[in-house]
Every structure is written in C-alpha cells, then in structure tokens.
Amino acid sequence: MTDAPLTVLVSGASGLVGTELTRQLREAGHRVVALVRGEARHADQVTWVPAAGIVDRTVLDAADAVVNLSGANLGRLPWTPRYKREIVASRVSATQTLARGMAGAQTPPTVFLSGSAVGIYGDRPGERLTDDSPRGTGFLSDVVAEWEAATSEAPAGTRVAHLRTGVVVGPGGALKPLLPLTRLGLGSRLGTGDQFWPWISLHDEAAAIVHLLTSTIEGPVNLAGPTPATSDELTRRLAGDLGKPYALTVPEFVISGAMQEAGREMLLPSQQVVPAKLLADGFAFRHRTVDEAVDALVSTL
C-alpha cells in the first residue's frame, strides 16, 4: 500500500478508540467511512446489520482497508450468562460479516485490522508476553480466540492483523469508572496492586492502528505501551495528577465478590505484555511510560 490517501472503512467509529482513530486518519488526509447500525445520516456513514450478516459489498469494493472495532462493552455489569453470550456474539458476528463481505467483493480491501484483546493471555504472573505467546485460560481468552478466528473467511489477498489491545488510558473505556471515584478522593489500590496492566495511551492506540494500515505486519499484534507498569503505578499516578489522596485498598475478595467473574478477569490478572512486533517495525510511541500516558489524559480533562 502506498502513501496515497486511503479510504478506510471503520466499525465502532463512535467509540473511544474509533473517535480518536477517525481524528488521526482525517488529520493525515485519509477518508473515513463509518459503519453504523442505525440510519446513515452523513455521506461518510453506511448502515450495516452485523447480527444478520448484512453489509454493502459495494462499500467494501471502494475501501482500501477495514478497521473493525465492534463489540459489546466489557465494562457493563453484571456478566450474566445472557450478556456473556452477547459479548461473544457481538464480536464474532461483526467480524464474520466483514470477512465474508470482503470475500464476496469484486475488489476487496487489501488490509483488515480486526479488534482483539490481551485477554487472550489470561492471568500470567511472571511471564513476558510477546505477540507470539500462547493463549491462556478463562472466559476472555475463549472470547478472543473465537473473535480472532472469525477473520478466517477474509480473502487470501487481504492482510489480516489482530489488534490485541490492553487498558487504553483515555477518558472512557477501562478507566471510565476509575476517574469519578478518584476525583472523589476514593482512588484505591486494586487487590495487591502488583499485577501488571498492559496499558497504552489513547493517542498511541490509534496511532498504532494508523501505522499498521501501511505496515506488512499480520496476525496478532500487541497494542500495549513499551514500558510495563503495575495497576498500582497507574492508579497512584492518576490520583497524584488529580491532586487526590491515595490511601485505600480494595482487597481481591471484595473485587471478586462485587464484580464476580468480570473483576477476576479484568482487574486482577497480571499480564506483562510487550509490543515486540510494533517496536521491531519502527513504531514510535508518543507515551513510553504509564506516567506519561496518565499525564496526557489528565491534561485533557
């Protein structure tokens, strides 16, 4: 793919990452076409129905690349059996719909960057997790494995990369519930606080996706900051930047009891994720430490 302006089809464009990605792509001179589930209200919006496998193949013919960021919110609680099925189905149906649509297009996009997550690694204390590390165990590991497998029907000429994202340090997403609590002076160590959280700044998350559009990388790609950090380092810095106390601890048994499986899967696992492929490919992180990422977030609040 050349450096010429691209037409990029994006699902999940209105979300935290999708909004920043759209901004960066347009700033770089590319055209973004957003797939929306409701009525298309602008020229750069196209309606699709992923649950029914419906997407306009002519739109795929006109796209140079597809970025798939669709999926039900993991932060919605509780994870009832019904909602767990939605978590899986929303990701798999969207990904399959796009892969099958590309396979049926006359001139399919040459790049398919599909959402994924570091949840595939499970709880791995003491391990250094590169893009090629084997999967772990647990509900999220199973979800991500199905999610990534759903890209298999993409055409042979389309380069596929799986965006294994960690904790995005931004005003929404995983930090959305932590910000108001910290502002109230209730910033807390979560469990022991020693578990590694695979963080990445919102800017770098989107910038890495932009980078991957014209890269040759395929398969799983860890989207995480280059300097590992613990959950305690992140939450402590957030409290400090907001000028709030940081004296509380929420024990593991409280997190497990209050949030049940969601807490055990999202807040307590230790994952020292390394962005080996991105670094080897020359991607330059703007925020190389979690302190820099949190500082950048707080400066925008």
C-alpha positions in Angstrom: 0.0 0.0 0.0 1.3 3.4 -0.9 1.4 6.7 1.0 -1.5 8.0 -1.1 -4.7 8.9 0.8 -6.7 5.8 1.8 -10.4 5.1 2.1 -10.8 3.3 5.5 -14.0 1.6 6.5 -14.3 1.7 10.3 -16.8 -0.2 12.5 -17.1 1.2 16.0 -16.1 4.6 14.8 -18.1 6.4 17.5 -16.4 4.6 20.4 -13.4 5.8 22.5 -10.7 4.4 20.1 -12.8 4.8 17.0 -13.3 8.6 17.6 -9.5 9.2 18.1 -8.7 6.9 15.2 -11.1 8.8 12.9 -9.5 12.1 14.0 -6.0 10.9 13.3 -6.9 9.4 9.9 -8.6 12.5 8.7 -5.8 14.7 10.0 -3.4 12.6 7.9 -5.6 13.2 4.8 -7.4 9.8 4.7 -11.1 9.3 4.1 -13.1 7.5 6.9 -16.4 5.8 6.2 -18.2 4.7 9.3 -20.3 1.6 9.5 -23.3 2.4 11.7 -26.2 0.3 13.0 -28.8 3.0 12.8 -29.8 5.3 9.9 -26.8 6.7 7.9 -27.1 10.5 8.4 -24.0 11.7 6.6 -22.2 10.9 3.3 -19.4 9.1 5.2 -21.7 6.8 7.0 -23.1 3.4 5.8 -25.7 1.3 7.5 -25.0 -2.3 8.2 -26.6 -5.1 10.3 -23.8 -7.3 11.6 -26.1 -9.6 13.6 -27.8 -10.5 10.4 -24.6 -10.7 8.3 -25.6 -7.7 6.2 -23.0 -5.2 4.8 -23.0 -3.5 1.4 -20.3 -5.2 -0.6 -20.0 -2.2 -3.0 -18.8 -0.2 0.0 -16.1 -2.8 0.6 -15.2 -2.6 -3.1 -14.5 1.1 -2.6 -12.4 0.7 0.6 -8.6 0.3 0.8 -8.7 -1.0 4.3 -11.2 -2.1 7.0 -10.7 -1.5 10.8 -13.1 -3.5 12.9 -13.6 -2.1 16.4 -17.1 -3.5 17.1 -18.1 -5.4 20.3 -20.3 -5.2 23.3 -19.0 -3.3 26.3 -17.0 -5.4 28.7 -17.5 -2.9 31.4 -21.2 -3.4 31.5 -22.1 -5.4 34.7 -23.1 -8.0 35.7 -21.8 -10.6 33.3 -25.0 -12.6 33.3 -25.0 -15.8 31.1 -27.1 -13.9 28.6 -24.7 -10.9 28.5 -21.7 -13.2 28.1 -23.3 -14.6 25.0 -23.8 -11.1 23.7 -20.1 -10.3 24.4 -19.1 -13.2 22.2 -21.8 -12.9 19.5 -21.3 -9.1 19.0 -17.6 -9.6 18.2 -17.9 -12.8 16.2 -20.9 -11.7 14.1 -19.3 -8.3 13.2 -16.0 -9.8 12.3 -17.6 -12.6 10.2 -19.8 -10.2 8.4 -16.9 -8.1 7.4 -14.7 -11.1 6.4 -17.4 -12.7 4.3 -18.3 -9.3 2.8 -14.7 -8.8 1.7 -14.6 -12.4 0.4 -17.6 -11.6 -1.8 -16.4 -8.2 -3.0 -15.0 -7.8 -6.6 -12.1 -5.7 -5.4 -11.7 -6.4 -1.7 -9.7 -4.2 0.7 -6.1 -5.2 1.0 -6.0 -4.7 4.7 -8.2 -6.0 7.5 -7.3 -4.8 11.0 -9.6 -6.5 13.4 -10.2 -5.8 17.1 -8.8 -8.2 19.7 -7.6 -8.0 23.3 -4.8 -9.0 25.6 -7.5 -11.0 27.5 -6.4 -13.9 25.3 -3.3 -14.4 27.5 -5.3 -14.9 30.8 -3.5 -14.5 34.2 0.2 -14.9 33.5 2.2 -13.6 36.5 6.0 -13.8 36.0 5.8 -14.2 32.2 6.9 -11.8 29.4 4.1 -12.0 26.8 5.0 -11.2 23.2 2.7 -11.2 20.2 3.6 -14.9 19.7 2.9 -16.1 23.3 0.4 -18.9 23.5 -3.2 -18.2 24.7 -4.1 -18.7 28.4 -7.4 -19.8 30.0 -10.6 -18.1 31.1 -13.7 -16.6 29.6 -11.9 -13.7 27.9 -9.3 -15.9 26.5 -12.1 -18.0 24.9 -13.8 -14.9 23.6 -10.7 -13.5 22.0 -9.9 -16.9 20.4 -13.3 -17.0 18.8 -13.1 -13.3 17.8 -9.7 -13.8 16.0 -10.8 -17.0 14.3 -13.8 -15.1 12.8 -11.4 -13.3 10.4 -10.6 -16.7 8.7 -13.0 -16.1 5.9 -11.3 -12.9 4.7 -9.9 -13.3 1.1 -6.4 -14.6 0.6 -5.2 -11.3 -0.8 -6.2 -9.3 2.3 -3.6 -8.9 5.0 -5.2 -9.5 8.4 -3.9 -8.3 11.8 -5.5 -8.8 15.2 -5.3 -5.7 17.4 -4.6 -7.2 20.9 -5.4 -4.1 23.0 -4.8 -3.6 26.7 -6.0 -0.9 29.1 -6.5 2.2 27.0 -5.5 5.3 29.0 -8.2 7.7 27.9 -11.4 9.4 29.2 -13.5 6.3 28.7 -13.1 2.6 28.4 -11.5 0.8 31.2 -10.7 4.0 33.1 -14.2 5.4 32.9 -15.3 4.1 36.4 -12.0 5.0 38.0 -11.9 8.7 37.1 -15.0 9.8 39.1 -14.0 7.7 42.1 -10.5 9.1 42.1 -11.9 12.7 41.8 -13.9 12.0 44.9 -10.8 11.0 46.8 -11.5 7.3 46.5 -8.6 6.3 44.4 -7.6 2.8 45.5 -5.1 0.1 45.1 -6.9 -2.8 43.4 -6.0 -6.1 45.0 -2.3 -6.3 45.7 -1.6 -3.7 43.0 1.3 -5.7 41.9 -0.4 -7.2 38.8 0.9 -5.9 35.5 -1.7 -4.0 33.5 -0.9 -3.8 29.7 -1.6 -0.1 29.3 -1.5 2.1 26.2 -2.3 5.8 25.8 -5.3 6.6 23.7 -3.2 8.5 21.2 -0.8 5.6 20.7 -3.6 3.1 20.4 -5.0 5.0 17.4 -1.5 5.9 16.0 -0.5 2.2 16.1 -3.6 1.3 14.1 -2.8 4.0 11.6 0.8 2.6 11.4 -0.5 -0.9 10.8 -2.5 0.2 7.8 0.7 0.6 5.7 2.8 -2.0 7.5 3.4 -5.6 6.5 2.6 -7.0 9.9 0.0 -9.7 10.1 -1.5 -11.9 12.7 -1.6 -11.0 16.4 -0.2 -7.6 17.3 0.2 -6.4 20.9 -1.1 -2.9 21.4 0.5 -2.0 24.7 3.0 0.6 25.9 6.7 -0.2 25.7 7.3 0.1 29.5 5.4 -2.4 31.6 3.6 -1.0 34.6 1.5 -2.4 37.5 -2.1 -1.4 38.2 -0.8 0.4 41.4 1.5 2.6 39.3 -1.4 3.6 37.1 -4.0 4.3 39.7 -1.5 6.0 42.0 -0.3 8.3 39.2 -4.0 9.1 38.4 -4.7 10.2 41.9 -1.5 12.2 42.1 -2.2 14.1 38.9 -5.7 14.9 40.1 -4.4 16.1 43.4 -6.3 13.5 45.4 -5.4 11.1 48.2 -4.4 7.5 47.5 -4.8 5.7 50.8 -7.3 3.0 50.2 -7.0 -0.7 49.1 -9.8 -2.8 47.7 -8.9 -6.4 48.6 -9.1 -9.1 45.9 -12.0 -10.8 47.7 -14.1 -7.6 47.6 -13.4 -7.2 43.9 -14.3 -10.8 43.3 -17.4 -10.6 45.4 -18.7 -7.4 44.0 -17.8 -7.9 40.3 -17.5 -11.7 40.3 -16.1 -13.1 37.1 -15.7 -9.7 35.5 -13.5 -8.4 38.3 -11.4 -11.6 38.3 -10.9 -11.4 34.5 -10.4 -7.7 34.0 -8.8 -6.2 37.1 -6.8 -8.9 38.9 -4.9 -10.8 36.2 -1.2 -10.0 35.7 -0.1 -9.6 32.1 3.3 -8.2 31.2 2.6 -7.6 27.6 5.4 -6.5 25.3 4.7 -4.8 21.9 7.5 -6.7 20.2 6.1 -6.5 16.6 5.3 -2.8 16.8 8.8 -2.0 18.2 10.5 -4.1 15.6 8.5 -2.4 12.9 9.7 1.0 13.9 6.6 2.3 15.5 7.4 5.4 17.7 5.3 5.6 20.9 4.5 9.2 22.0 3.9 8.0 25.5 6.5 5.4 26.6 5.7 5.2 30.3 2.4 4.9 32.1 3.2 8.2 33.9 3.4 10.0 30.5 0.1 8.4 29.4 -1.8 9.4 32.6 -0.3 12.9 32.5 -1.6 13.3 28.9 -5.0 12.1 29.9 -5.3 14.4 32.9 -4.2 17.4 30.8 -7.3 16.9 28.6 -9.8 16.7 31.5 
